[in-house]
């Protein structure tokens, strides 16, 4: 049974909800690992990004873009490539804001996440991975 793909606006709204859930997961891991387990914020950020990425892929494929019928291997391969680029952009931005602009790591994470999420992730996910 083929699922109807949502419109551009609907997929953007769904993507935004998924991004919020994935970002919350990412932030939870970041803060938990940094504040509770006292691990280096960059390790925590990468671990959070990986965790949030898995949540994001599953929800985007099955709900936001309704691409369950697509080739899972191809989608996973594309997602992983974009995900690595996103993690590099996010962690580089985080490091630069914390180490050189001296902005608290959580605020830095928020700033970078919003910029990358809107300016890079949505478009690459919608038009490259789940097209």
Residue pairs with C-beta under 8 A, 6 or more apart in sequence:
2 69
3 66
3 68
3 69
4 66
5 11
5 65
5 66
5 67
6 14
6 64
6 65
6 66
8 126
11 64
11 65
11 126
12 122
12 126
14 63
14 64
14 65
15 60
15 64
15 65
15 122
15 125
15 126
17 64
18 56
18 59
18 60
18 63
18 64
19 56
19 117
19 121
19 122
21 55
21 56
21 59
22 52
22 53
22 55
22 56
22 59
23 52
23 113
23 117
25 48
25 51
25 52
25 55
26 48
26 49
26 51
26 52
26 113
27 48
27 106
27 109
28 48
29 44
29 47
29 48
29 51
29 52
30 41
30 44
30 45
30 47
30 48
30 105
30 106
30 109
31 44
31 106
32 44
33 39
33 43
33 44
33 47
33 48
34 40
34 41
34 44
34 105
41 94
41 98
41 105
42 91
42 94
42 95
45 90
45 91
45 94
45 105
45 109
46 87
46 91
49 86
49 87
49 90
49 91
50 87
53 79
53 83
53 86
53 87
57 76
57 79
57 83
60 67
60 125
60 129
60 130
61 67
61 68
61 70
61 72
61 75
61 130
62 68
64 130
65 125
65 126
65 130
67 75
67 130
70 130
75 129
75 130
78 128
78 129
79 125
79 129
82 121
82 124
82 125
82 128
82 129
85 120
85 124
86 116
86 120
86 121
86 124
89 112
89 116
89 120
90 109
90 112
90 113
90 116
93 108
93 111
93 112
93 115
93 116
94 105
94 108
94 109
94 112
97 103
97 108
97 111
97 112
98 104
98 105
98 108
101 108
103 111
